[in-house]
């Protein structure tokens, strides 16, 4: 017997249960942060369509990325929040992450600042700051 016209395909790898399991990733504070950071790419695309300069885009998405980092750090439970803030202060000299001036002094182009502002940081050993992806 064949499936009714317009019905989802049946067979290996296409069951409704498998589709539900695939889309039901656990929502964590970290995953919400990463999703919010990736969503900045849409803002960048809109600003490019509006012909904003790379500098204007970089400044806007950098500010929004810092706002997101502060927001999600505030939601992070202790003692992790304090550890993250201390490391951020040690690395960047500021509790809320690198400033535009810091990044430019490191030789980052406006395009590099845009790219790093829209890329979630890695969660490597000893690197758990949500804003910790600026190389």
C-alpha positions in Angstrom: 0.0 0.0 0.0 1.3 3.4 -0.9 1.1 6.6 1.3 -1.6 9.0 0.4 -0.6 11.9 -1.9 1.0 14.7 0.0 1.8 12.5 3.0 5.3 12.5 4.4 7.5 9.8 2.9 7.7 6.6 4.9 10.8 4.5 5.1 14.2 4.3 6.8 15.2 7.7 8.2 11.9 9.4 7.5 9.6 8.5 10.3 7.8 11.2 12.2 9.5 9.9 15.4 13.0 10.4 13.9 12.1 13.9 12.6 10.9 14.9 16.1 14.1 13.4 17.7 16.3 15.2 15.3 14.7 18.6 15.9 14.4 18.2 19.7 17.9 19.2 20.8 18.1 20.1 24.4 17.8 23.8 25.0 20.5 25.0 27.3 21.6 28.5 28.2 24.7 28.0 26.0 22.6 26.9 23.0 20.3 29.9 23.4 23.3 32.1 23.4 24.8 30.5 20.3 21.5 30.8 18.5 21.3 34.5 19.4 24.8 35.1 18.2 24.2 33.3 14.9 21.1 35.4 14.4 23.3 38.5 14.2 24.2 37.3 10.7 20.7 38.2 9.6 21.3 41.8 10.9 24.6 41.9 9.0 22.9 40.8 5.8 20.2 43.5 6.2 22.7 46.2 6.9 24.7 45.2 3.8 21.5 45.4 1.7 21.1 48.9 3.1 24.6 49.7 1.9 26.1 50.5 5.4 29.8 50.6 5.6 31.8 47.8 7.0 32.7 50.0 10.0 29.1 50.9 10.7 28.1 47.2 10.5 31.0 46.1 12.7 30.2 48.7 15.4 26.5 47.7 15.4 27.0 44.0 15.6 29.9 44.2 18.0 27.7 46.3 20.4 24.8 43.8 20.1 27.2 40.9 20.6 28.5 42.5 23.8 25.0 43.1 25.0 24.1 39.4 24.4 27.3 38.3 26.2 26.5 40.5 29.3 22.8 39.3 29.3 23.8 35.6 29.1 26.6 36.0 31.7 24.0 37.6 34.0 21.9 34.4 33.6 24.9 32.1 34.3 24.8 30.6 37.8 27.6 31.1 40.3 30.4 30.1 40.6 30.7 30.0 36.8 29.6 33.6 36.3 32.4 34.9 38.5 35.0 32.6 36.9 33.9 33.8 33.4 33.9 37.5 34.3 37.4 37.2 35.9 38.8 35.5 32.9 37.2 38.0 30.5 38.7 40.8 32.6 42.1 39.1 32.6 42.1 38.6 28.8 40.5 41.8 27.6 41.0 44.2 30.6 37.2 44.7 30.7 34.5 42.6 32.4 32.3 42.8 29.3 34.8 41.7 26.7 36.9 43.4 24.1 36.2 46.9 22.9 36.3 48.0 19.3 39.5 49.9 20.1 41.1 46.7 21.6 40.2 44.6 18.5 41.5 47.3 16.1 44.7 47.6 18.1 45.1 43.8 17.6 45.0 44.4 13.9 41.4 43.2 13.3 39.8 44.6 10.2 36.1 45.7 10.2 35.2 42.5 8.3 37.0 40.4 10.9 35.2 42.1 13.7 31.9 41.5 11.9 32.7 37.8 11.4 33.8 37.3 15.0 30.7 39.1 16.4 28.5 36.6 14.5 30.4 33.4 15.4 29.7 31.7 18.7 32.8 31.0 20.8 34.3 27.6 21.3 33.7 25.8 24.6 37.3 24.4 24.8 38.9 23.4 28.1 39.3 26.4 30.2 37.4 28.6 27.7 33.8 28.9 28.8 33.1 32.6 28.4 30.2 33.1 26.0 32.0 36.0 24.4 35.3 34.1 24.1 35.7 33.7 20.4 37.7 36.8 19.5 41.0 35.5 18.3 
